Amino acid sequence: MVVKLASPNPGFSHTPLLKVAYLANQFPSSVEPYVMEEIDQLRRRGVQVVAGSARKPAAREKERRASEIDLGMIVLQPIRLIILLRAAWMLVNRWPQVAELVKRVICQGTESPVQRSKALLHTWMGAYYAVLLEAREVEHIHVHHGYFGSWIAMVAARLLGVTFSMTLHGSDLLLHGAYLDAKLGSCAFCLTVSEYNRCFIRQRYPGIDARKLGVTRLGVDVPEFSVGQPVVLQDGPLPASSHFTLLAVGRLHAVKDHAFLVRACAQLHARGLCFECVIAGEGPERRNLESVIRKYGLEETVTLLGYVPREQMDSLYRRADLVVLTSRSEGIPLVLMEAMARGRLVLAPAITGIPELIVPRKTGFLYEPGTVGDFIAHVLFIHSLVRLDKRAHHDSVFPSATKHLDWVKHGAQSLVRHDFNRKANLERFADHFIQQISKQSGSRHEDFVLQQI
């Protein structure tokens, strides 16, 4: 397929350019690289994208992606009083467009008073976003994740008379799906990252047109194996280890349930296993995890690394014997894809879309969700194979028992390369996105869509 880009200069093209707004809860964000990748992919196709962030970007991320500010990114916070007043006036003048949504908030559903109050506030913020977008003349608004930003985007689309779509991942659908009935009913189309999620939506919201739902998988690059740079932290470089090493990567948030991992480490330690556990990530659960680590006397066994730059992650993956995930809810985590692409063994709970990535004992290992005993049993089993594997390679002997690990690693890399390939999946995302919007806008962008073929 040859992709013909639309001219970035409207003055030299007879084809009207597609202009969309793309909103994320916080943008740019190192833990959500796929948002930037999708925006970049759409721009390469000639789509004019107005990036947006509901929250103020972190200073570190703002410096790293300063070019986004130059391209006219919209940031809703901090809130400006004059825009807030204009938003209130827009709500009054265009009340019929949002009256149905406000009625849903106040009179319908089973949401708590706090959730209803937040939804009303976010309705005002939707008008605020609409004021900021009005002069941009966007034709469509897309939002990543189904949290509060999706209500803001939906309201803004109603007030501006344009279409709206969203991407759903994991917790935003499975744990915190407030007002998803209204959002799914209002959206022109909905993308999600796994077949599990698509089936969940169809079962939970049977009134939603199934043709609205599409699966667009995330993906990672499959790197060449090379010696990575040592991980350098504030206290100095992370030393190499001769122990069996567990690695967990993810934000320190309750839904990631790193406390489950620490409790499992306590039992592994009590059984005399010689190992270390390294957790990379920062978040609100850090103090609680530090307390749990002290409670079990694991200060020398479990290490909280804090935030680790992406360019240093290769070293962590190479150092790990087993990459573990203990989340209560997920889409299909990038961390598992990254580990598998690098030939690392992975162990994760058999929840949501994860079995679409991990086929037990073929591309990785799955344990019974929330069951510490099953998690420990898998760790001990994998440890025994890894120990045999290291001994076999040292003695230049390859027993059949250890070949199994090589097949698992090969199977994992092959699956990621074919089904979770970043470049290929980004292209599929852009194809689907542009085609879906063209259906809503009729023939206006028919030539633009043909240029993508």
PLY file of the C-alpha trace (Angstrom):
ply
format ascii 1.0
element vertex 453
property float x
property float y
property float z
element edge 452
property int vertex1
property int vertex2
end_header
0.00 0.00 0.00
1.31 3.41 -0.95
0.18 6.22 1.30
-0.28 9.51 -0.51
-0.23 12.38 1.95
-2.57 15.28 1.54
-0.77 18.57 1.10
-0.14 20.28 4.48
-0.78 23.61 2.81
-4.47 24.14 1.95
-3.45 26.71 -0.62
-1.93 24.01 -2.80
-4.65 21.38 -2.51
-8.18 21.21 -3.87
-9.02 18.57 -1.27
-10.36 19.98 2.02
-8.15 18.93 4.92
-9.70 16.98 7.75
-9.37 18.86 11.04
-9.91 17.09 14.36
-9.35 17.81 18.03
-7.69 15.07 20.07
-8.08 15.30 23.86
-6.27 13.30 26.55
-6.53 13.50 30.34
-2.91 14.66 30.52
-0.79 15.26 27.47
1.99 14.73 26.76
2.59 11.83 29.15
5.46 9.34 29.17
3.17 6.59 30.49
0.80 7.02 27.53
3.13 7.24 24.51
0.43 5.85 22.23
-1.47 9.16 22.35
1.43 11.06 20.80
2.03 8.23 18.34
-1.57 8.30 17.14
-1.52 12.07 16.75
1.74 11.90 14.80
0.33 9.17 12.56
-2.78 11.22 11.74
-0.65 14.26 10.98
1.51 12.22 8.63
-1.70 11.35 6.78
-2.43 15.05 6.31
-5.01 15.34 9.09
-4.84 18.62 10.99
-4.86 17.66 14.68
-5.45 20.08 17.55
-3.92 18.30 20.55
-5.50 18.90 23.95
-4.87 18.13 27.62
-7.53 18.23 30.32
-4.87 18.60 33.00
-1.76 20.73 33.03
1.19 18.69 31.67
3.98 17.82 34.08
6.94 20.18 33.79
9.24 17.34 32.68
6.88 16.28 29.92
6.25 19.86 28.85
9.96 20.37 28.31
10.36 17.11 26.40
7.44 17.87 24.06
7.71 21.66 23.79
6.88 21.42 20.08
3.28 20.57 20.97
2.85 24.02 22.49
4.12 25.54 19.25
1.53 23.57 17.31
-1.28 25.18 19.27
-2.05 22.61 21.95
-5.07 23.41 24.13
-4.68 22.95 27.89
-7.85 23.28 29.97
-6.08 23.83 33.28
-5.42 26.23 34.87
-8.88 27.62 34.21
-9.26 31.23 33.06
-12.21 33.15 34.46
-13.08 34.98 31.23
-13.28 31.69 29.30
-15.35 30.15 32.09
-17.88 32.99 31.82
-18.03 32.63 28.05
-18.60 28.89 28.56
-21.56 29.60 30.85
-23.02 31.92 28.24
-22.59 29.27 25.55
-24.44 26.75 27.71
-27.34 29.16 28.10
-27.51 30.00 24.39
-27.15 26.40 23.21
-29.02 24.67 25.98
-31.09 22.36 23.71
-27.88 20.65 22.54
-26.96 19.53 26.06
-30.32 19.40 27.85
-30.59 15.63 27.29
-27.17 15.06 28.88
-27.97 17.22 31.90
-31.24 15.35 32.34
-29.32 12.07 32.29
-27.02 13.38 35.03
-29.72 14.72 37.33
-32.70 12.41 36.85
-31.48 9.07 35.52
-28.99 6.34 36.34
-27.61 5.04 39.62
-24.57 7.28 40.01
-23.77 8.73 43.42
-24.39 12.40 44.30
-20.66 13.02 44.08
-20.50 11.53 40.58
-23.50 13.60 39.51
-21.94 16.78 40.86
-18.71 16.06 39.01
-20.60 15.38 35.78
-22.35 18.76 36.04
-18.99 20.45 36.59
-17.55 18.58 33.63
-20.49 19.75 31.53
-19.35 23.31 32.23
-15.80 22.25 31.38
-17.11 20.81 28.12
-18.46 24.24 27.26
-15.10 25.70 28.28
-13.38 23.34 25.83
-15.93 24.24 23.14
-15.13 27.96 23.56
-11.43 27.24 23.08
-12.12 25.09 20.02
-14.75 27.25 18.33
-12.33 29.40 16.36
-10.36 26.31 15.27
-13.31 25.04 13.19
-12.68 21.39 13.96
-14.98 18.82 12.40
-14.56 16.03 14.93
-13.41 15.52 18.52
-11.66 12.36 19.67
-10.78 11.61 23.29
-8.47 8.94 24.64
-9.84 7.10 27.70
-13.38 7.08 29.02
-12.73 9.09 32.20
-13.91 12.66 32.83
-12.23 13.91 29.65
-14.68 11.90 27.56
-17.65 13.74 29.10
-15.91 17.06 28.41
-15.26 16.09 24.79
-18.82 14.82 24.31
-20.36 18.05 25.63
-18.02 20.18 23.51
-18.96 18.19 20.40
-22.67 18.69 21.13
-22.23 22.44 21.57
-20.15 22.80 18.41
-22.37 20.55 16.33
-19.57 18.13 15.39
-19.09 14.40 15.84
-17.33 12.76 18.77
-15.44 9.49 19.30
-13.38 7.88 22.02
-10.86 5.15 22.76
-11.46 2.87 25.76
-8.67 0.88 27.43
-9.21 -1.02 30.69
-10.15 0.62 33.98
-12.02 3.42 32.19
-14.38 0.74 30.88
-14.27 -2.08 33.41
-13.92 -0.29 36.76
-14.83 3.36 36.31
-17.43 3.35 33.55
-19.55 6.23 34.86
-22.05 7.51 32.27
-20.67 5.20 29.59
-24.21 4.56 28.37
-24.54 8.24 27.45
-21.03 8.45 26.00
-21.46 5.32 23.88
-24.87 6.50 22.73
-23.51 9.89 21.69
-20.27 8.84 20.01
-20.02 8.39 16.28
-17.69 5.46 16.87
-15.74 3.88 19.71
-12.32 2.28 19.52
-11.00 -0.15 22.08
-7.75 -2.03 22.52
-8.93 -5.63 22.83
-11.56 -8.03 21.60
-12.43 -8.68 25.24
-13.38 -5.02 25.66
-15.47 -5.02 22.50
-17.43 -8.06 23.69
-17.80 -6.51 27.15
-19.35 -3.37 25.65
-21.76 -5.38 23.53
-22.88 -7.44 26.53
-23.08 -4.60 29.03
-24.65 -2.07 26.63
-26.78 -4.15 24.23
-28.55 -1.07 22.87
-25.34 0.28 21.32
-24.96 -0.27 17.58
-22.22 -2.91 17.25
-21.06 -1.24 14.03
-19.79 1.65 16.15
-17.27 -0.56 17.90
-13.81 -1.22 16.53
-10.68 -2.89 17.91
-7.43 -1.02 17.32
-4.60 -2.71 19.16
-1.63 -0.92 20.61
1.86 -2.07 19.75
5.59 -1.82 20.37
8.76 -2.09 18.34
10.66 -5.37 18.34
14.23 -4.24 19.01
17.49 -5.84 18.01
19.32 -7.37 20.94
22.25 -5.26 22.06
23.98 -4.47 25.32
21.97 -1.67 26.94
23.28 1.23 28.92
23.33 0.68 32.70
20.37 2.11 34.57
21.53 5.21 36.45
19.40 6.40 39.37
19.80 9.28 41.81
21.76 7.04 44.17
24.05 5.73 41.43
23.91 2.90 38.85
21.79 -0.16 39.47
24.27 -3.02 40.04
24.07 -6.28 38.15
22.57 -9.17 40.07
23.28 -12.89 40.22
19.90 -13.46 41.89
16.70 -14.46 40.16
15.23 -11.06 39.28
11.55 -10.14 39.15
10.68 -6.87 37.40
7.40 -4.98 37.63
6.84 -1.83 35.56
3.89 0.46 36.08
2.48 3.45 37.87
2.23 2.98 41.64
-1.56 3.05 41.72
-4.02 0.90 43.63
-5.38 -0.70 40.44
-1.86 -1.97 39.62
-1.88 -3.77 43.00
1.86 -3.80 43.65
0.98 -4.60 47.27
-0.08 -8.05 46.02
3.40 -8.46 44.56
5.09 -7.41 47.81
3.00 -9.89 49.80
3.95 -12.62 47.33
7.60 -11.65 47.71
7.26 -12.08 51.49
6.10 -15.66 51.01
8.81 -16.38 48.45
11.40 -15.00 50.87
9.99 -17.17 53.68
10.43 -20.22 51.44
14.12 -19.42 51.10
14.11 -18.36 47.46
17.16 -16.28 46.58
15.72 -13.48 44.47
15.22 -9.75 44.13
12.18 -7.76 43.02
12.55 -4.43 41.24
9.55 -2.13 40.73
9.87 0.73 38.24
7.30 3.50 38.43
6.03 6.36 40.54
2.62 7.21 41.92
0.34 7.79 44.90
0.80 4.30 46.35
4.52 4.73 47.03
4.22 5.44 50.77
1.85 2.54 51.29
4.19 0.19 49.43
7.18 1.39 51.44
5.19 0.60 54.59
4.30 -2.90 53.37
7.94 -3.55 52.43
9.07 -2.53 55.93
6.31 -4.62 57.51
7.66 -7.80 55.90
11.34 -6.85 56.30
11.96 -6.84 52.55
14.09 -3.70 52.35
17.00 -5.71 50.91
14.80 -7.72 48.55
12.24 -5.33 47.04
13.42 -2.07 45.47
11.20 0.83 44.40
13.12 2.55 41.62
10.68 5.40 41.09
10.38 6.95 37.65
12.75 5.41 35.08
13.16 7.18 31.69
12.06 5.10 28.71
15.55 5.19 27.23
16.81 3.27 30.29
14.11 0.60 30.26
16.04 -1.72 27.94
18.64 -2.24 30.67
15.95 -3.17 33.19
14.31 -5.64 30.83
17.64 -7.28 30.00
18.42 -7.66 33.70
15.08 -9.32 34.49
14.57 -13.08 34.54
10.81 -12.63 34.82
8.60 -9.60 34.19
5.46 -9.72 36.34
2.16 -7.86 36.28
-0.29 -7.92 39.20
-2.99 -5.46 38.08
-6.64 -5.81 38.98
-7.72 -4.32 35.66
-5.95 -3.70 32.34
-6.47 -3.30 28.64
-3.53 -5.08 27.04
-0.50 -3.58 28.80
2.37 -2.15 26.79
4.80 -3.33 29.46
4.02 -6.97 28.63
4.46 -6.31 24.92
7.77 -4.55 25.54
9.06 -7.39 27.72
7.98 -10.10 25.26
9.47 -8.20 22.33
12.80 -8.23 24.19
12.72 -11.96 24.82
11.74 -11.75 28.48
9.50 -14.25 30.24
6.25 -12.73 31.51
3.74 -13.67 34.20
0.39 -11.89 34.43
-3.17 -12.44 35.71
-5.65 -14.07 33.35
-7.89 -11.00 33.16
-9.55 -8.89 30.45
-7.56 -8.78 27.19
-4.29 -10.18 28.56
-5.01 -13.76 27.31
-5.11 -12.27 23.79
-1.41 -11.52 24.27
-0.25 -14.32 26.59
-0.98 -17.88 25.55
-0.07 -20.03 28.60
3.33 -21.73 28.22
3.48 -20.68 24.55
4.09 -16.92 24.79
4.18 -16.49 28.57
2.48 -17.55 31.78
-0.88 -16.70 33.37
-1.95 -17.07 36.99
-5.35 -17.08 38.66
-6.27 -13.43 39.35
-5.89 -12.39 42.99
-4.51 -15.78 44.06
-1.14 -15.38 45.76
-0.63 -19.15 45.93
-0.99 -19.61 42.18
1.30 -16.63 41.53
3.96 -18.12 43.80
3.62 -21.56 42.23
4.25 -20.06 38.79
7.24 -18.05 40.00
8.80 -21.15 41.57
8.18 -23.19 38.43
9.68 -20.53 36.16
12.61 -20.08 38.56
13.41 -23.78 38.35
13.40 -23.66 34.54
15.51 -20.51 34.43
18.04 -22.05 36.83
18.26 -25.19 34.67
18.52 -23.06 31.57
21.43 -21.02 32.95
23.23 -24.17 34.08
22.67 -25.85 30.72
24.06 -22.89 28.78
27.07 -22.73 31.11
27.81 -26.43 30.58
27.13 -26.25 26.81
24.35 -28.79 27.25
20.74 -28.13 26.26
18.34 -30.50 28.03
14.89 -30.67 26.51
13.42 -29.20 29.70
15.21 -25.90 29.13
14.39 -25.67 25.43
10.85 -24.92 26.48
11.90 -21.45 27.64
13.46 -20.68 24.27
10.25 -21.68 22.53
8.20 -19.47 24.86
10.48 -16.49 24.21
10.42 -17.10 20.46
6.64 -17.48 20.48
6.25 -14.24 22.43
8.45 -12.28 20.03
6.65 -13.70 17.00
3.22 -12.83 18.40
4.25 -9.25 19.22
5.89 -8.82 15.84
2.77 -9.93 13.96
-0.19 -8.83 16.11
1.19 -6.04 18.30
3.55 -4.32 15.90
3.53 -0.60 16.64
4.02 0.64 13.08
1.45 -1.69 11.53
-1.15 -1.06 14.23
-0.73 2.72 14.01
-1.39 2.50 10.29
-4.52 0.42 10.94
-5.65 2.96 13.54
-5.30 5.86 11.10
-7.08 3.93 8.32
-10.01 3.11 10.57
-10.16 6.58 12.13
-10.24 8.44 8.80
-12.74 6.04 7.26
-15.09 6.33 10.24
-15.03 10.13 10.15
-15.63 10.11 6.40
-18.84 8.14 6.99
-20.08 10.89 9.30
-19.12 13.81 7.05
-20.52 12.32 3.84
-18.76 13.04 0.56
-16.85 16.13 1.66
-13.70 14.19 2.46
-14.18 11.36 -0.03
-11.14 12.43 -2.06
-9.10 12.78 1.12
-9.89 9.20 2.11
-8.98 7.90 -1.33
-5.60 9.59 -1.01
-4.81 7.28 1.89
-5.14 4.15 -0.28
0 1
1 2
2 3
3 4
4 5
5 6
6 7
7 8
8 9
9 10
10 11
11 12
12 13
13 14
14 15
15 16
16 17
17 18
18 19
19 20
20 21
21 22
22 23
23 24
24 25
25 26
26 27
27 28
28 29
29 30
30 31
31 32
32 33
33 34
34 35
35 36
36 37
37 38
38 39
39 40
40 41
41 42
42 43
43 44
44 45
45 46
46 47
47 48
48 49
49 50
50 51
51 52
52 53
53 54
54 55
55 56
56 57
57 58
58 59
59 60
60 61
61 62
62 63
63 64
64 65
65 66
66 67
67 68
68 69
69 70
70 71
71 72
72 73
73 74
74 75
75 76
76 77
77 78
78 79
79 80
80 81
81 82
82 83
83 84
84 85
85 86
86 87
87 88
88 89
89 90
90 91
91 92
92 93
93 94
94 95
95 96
96 97
97 98
98 99
99 100
100 101
101 102
102 103
103 104
104 105
105 106
106 107
107 108
108 109
109 110
110 111
111 112
112 113
113 114
114 115
115 116
116 117
117 118
118 119
119 120
120 121
121 122
122 123
123 124
124 125
125 126
126 127
127 128
128 129
129 130
130 131
131 132
132 133
133 134
134 135
135 136
136 137
137 138
138 139
139 140
140 141
141 142
142 143
143 144
144 145
145 146
146 147
147 148
148 149
149 150
150 151
151 152
152 153
153 154
154 155
155 156
156 157
157 158
158 159
159 160
160 161
161 162
162 163
163 164
164 165
165 166
166 167
167 168
168 169
169 170
170 171
171 172
172 173
173 174
174 175
175 176
176 177
177 178
178 179
179 180
180 181
181 182
182 183
183 184
184 185
185 186
186 187
187 188
188 189
189 190
190 191
191 192
192 193
193 194
194 195
195 196
196 197
197 198
198 199
199 200
200 201
201 202
202 203
203 204
204 205
205 206
206 207
207 208
208 209
209 210
210 211
211 212
212 213
213 214
214 215
215 216
216 217
217 218
218 219
219 220
220 221
221 222
222 223
223 224
224 225
225 226
226 227
227 228
228 229
229 230
230 231
231 232
232 233
233 234
234 235
235 236
236 237
237 238
238 239
239 240
240 241
241 242
242 243
243 244
244 245
245 246
246 247
247 248
248 249
249 250
250 251
251 252
252 253
253 254
254 255
255 256
256 257
257 258
258 259
259 260
260 261
261 262
262 263
263 264
264 265
265 266
266 267
267 268
268 269
269 270
270 271
271 272
272 273
273 274
274 275
275 276
276 277
277 278
278 279
279 280
280 281
281 282
282 283
283 284
284 285
285 286
286 287
287 288
288 289
289 290
290 291
291 292
292 293
293 294
294 295
295 296
296 297
297 298
298 299
299 300
300 301
301 302
302 303
303 304
304 305
305 306
306 307
307 308
308 309
309 310
310 311
311 312
312 313
313 314
314 315
315 316
316 317
317 318
318 319
319 320
320 321
321 322
322 323
323 324
324 325
325 326
326 327
327 328
328 329
329 330
330 331
331 332
332 333
333 334
334 335
335 336
336 337
337 338
338 339
339 340
340 341
341 342
342 343
343 344
344 345
345 346
346 347
347 348
348 349
349 350
350 351
351 352
352 353
353 354
354 355
355 356
356 357
357 358
358 359
359 360
360 361
361 362
362 363
363 364
364 365
365 366
366 367
367 368
368 369
369 370
370 371
371 372
372 373
373 374
374 375
375 376
376 377
377 378
378 379
379 380
380 381
381 382
382 383
383 384
384 385
385 386
386 387
387 388
388 389
389 390
390 391
391 392
392 393
393 394
394 395
395 396
396 397
397 398
398 399
399 400
400 401
401 402
402 403
403 404
404 405
405 406
406 407
407 408
408 409
409 410
410 411
411 412
412 413
413 414
414 415
415 416
416 417
417 418
418 419
419 420
420 421
421 422
422 423
423 424
424 425
425 426
426 427
427 428
428 429
429 430
430 431
431 432
432 433
433 434
434 435
435 436
436 437
437 438
438 439
439 440
440 441
441 442
442 443
443 444
444 445
445 446
446 447
447 448
448 449
449 450
450 451
451 452
